[in-house]
Amino acid sequence: MMAAKRQRGFTLIELLVALVILSFIATAGYRGLNSVLQTRERVAAETRKWQHLAFFFSRLELDIAQAVHRPIRDGAGNLLPEWVGNPTVITENEAELIFTRAGITDQGAEMVAPQRIAYRFEHGTIVLLRWPALDQAPQTQPVHYPLLEGVSDFKLRYLDGSQIWQTQWPVAGVPMTQPAAVEVAVTLASGEKIIRDFVLQ
């Protein structure tokens, strides 16, 4: 009688109940882990987005701070202002913002001289354009460097000497010079709009 009691195992119903409970626990654990992983991915994506945005504004601020008074001649020999703001971009080598900046002394010999650069919005990305020389030979093409992706809109305004914001620069009847400040508005594809003002020296 005692031997029979010691050999008694689980019944089929008990095993089924145990399996059902185990499946509930496994399902709950998987859902919890999946939720944690999805949250981590969203946080990582948000972190990358704001890091890229911070890098873009830091780069733009540095370039604007190094802007210099140097008009240039294009490939056709036309004199172009030191600072150009286009509300509408038409040709391939145009951009919303084009200006001349001082060279970068610690980036190699080709970067020491002043540079003609531009910020252009194309296909959801803000791109940096850099020309190989200030006064350009015919057919000179800039090099394109993508800076910020996931952008839905890129707008700029320029503060003139009368403290009036202009959407285009230079303003008709005003000498070819720099604005007093620049307002940069970036709208991300995710809906956020960030506006920064930069004062020129």
N, C-alpha and C positions, 0 to 999 in steps of 0.2 A: 504494500500500500504506500509506504514512504517512497519507494523507488519510482513508482508511477508518478507521484507528485513532483519529484525532482526532475523528471524528464519532460514534463508538460511545457510546450512552447507557446508562442503567440498564435492566436487564432487568425483566420483569414480576415475577419472584420477588423481586428486590432491592427493588422498590417496595413489594411487599406486606409484606416483612419490616420495612422502614422504617416503614410505616404501623402495623404491629402494635406496634413498639417505641414509636412516638410515642403511640399510644393508651394503652399501659401508663404512660408518663410522665405523660400528661394525667390519667389516672384517679388515680394516686398523688398528683399535685399537688392535684387537686380534693378528695380525701379529707383530705389534710393541711390545706388551707385551711378546709374545712368543720369539721374538728375544732378548729382554732384559733378559728373564729368561735363555735362552740358553747361552748367553754371560756370565751371572753370574755363571752358572754351569761350563763352561769351565775355567773361571778365578779361581773358587774354586778348581777345579781339578788340575790346574797348580800349584796353591799355595801349595796344599797338596803334590804334587810330589816333589817340591823343598824343602819343609820342611822336608820330609822323607829323601831326599838325604843329606841335611845339618846335620840331626841327625845321619845318617850313618857315614859320614866322621868325625863328632865330636867324635863319639864313637870309631871309628878306631884310630883316632889320640890320644885319651886318652889311649887306650890300648897299642899302640906302644910306647908312652912316658913312660909307666910303665914296659916295657920289662926288664927282668932281666936275668943274666947269670946263668941259671940253666938247664942243661940237665936232662932228665928224663929216667926212664925205663918203657917199655911198658909191656903189660900183659904176654909176653913171656920172659921177663927179658932182652931184648935187650936195649942197651943204645942208646937213640935218642938225636939228637942235640937240643940245646936250641931254635934254630930257623930253621924252615923247610919251603922251598918254592917249591911247586910242580906245574910245568906247566900243568901236566895232572893228574886228579884225577881218581883213579880206584876203590879202595875199599870204603866201606861205611863210614869208620872212617878216611879216608884221606881228605885233604882239600888243597886249593891253598896256604893257609898261616896258619902255626901252630907255636906257640911260648909260652914261659912262661912269665907271667906278675906278678907283685907284687900284693899282696892282697889289698882289699878295706876295710879300717878300719871302715867306717861308714855304712856298709851294713850287719851287723850281724856276729856272730861268725864263721859261715861256709865260709865267704868270706874274713876273715882276712889273712889266709895263702896264699902263692903264688898259682897261678892257671895256669893250662894248657888250653889254648883256641885256637880256630881256626876260620878262615873265609872260608866258602865253598860256591860255586855257584852250585845251583841245581834247575832245573825246573823253571827258570826265577826269582829266589829269592836268594839273598845273605843271608846265614844263619850263625849265631854264634854258635859254638860248645864249650861246657865247660865240662871238665872231672871232676869227683868228687874228684880226688886226683892227685898229680903230678906223683908219681910212682904207676903204675896201677896194680891192681890184674888181674888175668886171667878173660876174658869175660867182662872187664869193658867197659861200653858204655857211650859216652858223651850225654849230654842233648842238644837238638837243639832249638835255638831261632831265628825265622825269623826276619831279620833286614830291608831288602830293597827288595820290589817287583818291578815288571815291568822292569827287567834287561835282556838284550840280550847277554851281554858278560862281563866278569870279568877277567882282566889280571893284573899280577904283575911282576915287575922287581926289581932287587936287586943290589945296588952299592957296588962293592968290594973295597979292599984297593988300587987297581991300578986305581980307578975311571972308571971302565968298568962296564956297566950294564949287569947283568946276568939274565937269565930267570929261573934259578933253584938255590936253596940254600940248603945245603952248596955246594960250588964249589969243584970239585975233586982236591985234593992236598992242600986244604986250611983248617986250623984247624976249628973245630966245634965252631964257634962263630957267632956273629951277623953281618949283613951287615952295611955299613955306612949310607945307606938311602934306602927307599922303594918308588917305583913309583907304584901308583894304578890307573888303567884305568877302568872306569865303562862306559859301553855303555847301554843307556836306550832303552827300546822297542820302544819308540817314536823317536829314532834316535840320540839324543844328546849324545856326548861322553865327559866325564869329566875326567881329569887327575890331580891327586894331588901327590905331593912329600912329604915324611915325613923323617926327619933326626932323626936318633937314637942317644941317649945320649952316 
